[in-house]
Amino acid sequence: MIGADDELGLRLIRDQRLICEVSDPSLTQPHLRRARWADEGGRGLFLVAQLTHRWGSQYTVAGKTIWTEQLLEEVA
């Protein structure tokens, strides 16, 4: 569980795609699940999976990073 004093990181990279990385000190492996209608949590990663081209996670020396990749359309 992430506490109020834990440091979180956010990095955005944009070229032909948008990459979003969120880092935290937790070593808990993220897992995709479907929340029931009355559940108050458990929808975040499901929404990420539905709205992005691909996503994944990797462990770092400081915890873990969850990343997403969204393809961008060219503007004429």
C-alpha positions in Angstrom: 0.0 0.0 0.0 1.2 3.5 -0.8 1.3 5.9 2.1 1.1 9.7 2.2 4.8 10.1 2.6 5.8 7.8 -0.3 7.2 9.4 -3.3 5.5 8.9 -6.7 6.9 9.7 -10.1 5.3 10.6 -13.4 7.0 10.8 -16.8 5.4 11.6 -20.2 7.2 11.1 -23.5 5.6 12.2 -26.7 6.6 11.6 -30.3 4.5 9.4 -32.7 3.0 7.9 -29.5 2.4 9.0 -26.0 4.2 7.0 -23.2 3.1 7.6 -19.7 5.1 6.1 -16.8 4.0 6.1 -13.2 6.5 5.0 -10.6 6.1 4.1 -6.9 8.0 2.3 -4.2 5.7 -0.6 -4.0 6.9 -4.1 -5.1 3.4 -5.4 -5.5 2.8 -6.8 -9.0 -0.1 -5.1 -10.7 -2.8 -7.4 -12.0 -5.7 -6.8 -14.3 -9.1 -7.6 -12.8 -12.7 -6.8 -13.4 -14.3 -5.0 -10.5 -17.9 -5.9 -9.6 -20.5 -3.2 -9.9 -20.5 -2.3 -6.2 -16.7 -2.4 -5.7 -15.1 0.9 -4.8 -11.8 0.1 -6.4 -10.1 -2.2 -8.9 -11.0 -0.4 -12.1 -7.8 1.6 -12.8 -5.7 -1.0 -14.6 -8.8 -2.3 -16.5 -9.4 1.3 -17.8 -5.8 1.6 -18.8 -5.9 -1.6 -20.7 -9.0 -0.6 -22.5 -7.9 2.9 -23.5 -4.2 2.3 -24.5 -2.4 0.5 -27.3 -0.4 -1.5 -24.8 0.8 -1.4 -21.2 3.2 -3.1 -18.9 5.3 -2.9 -15.7 8.9 -3.2 -14.7 10.7 -3.4 -11.4 13.3 -0.8 -10.5 15.8 -0.4 -7.6 13.3 2.0 -6.1 10.1 0.0 -6.6 8.1 -0.4 -9.8 7.0 1.5 -12.9 3.8 1.0 -14.8 3.9 2.3 -18.3 1.3 2.8 -21.1 1.6 3.5 -24.8 -1.0 5.4 -26.8 -0.6 5.8 -30.5 -1.1 9.4 -31.7 -2.8 10.4 -34.9 -1.0 12.8 -37.2 -2.6 16.2 -37.5 -2.8 17.5 -41.0 
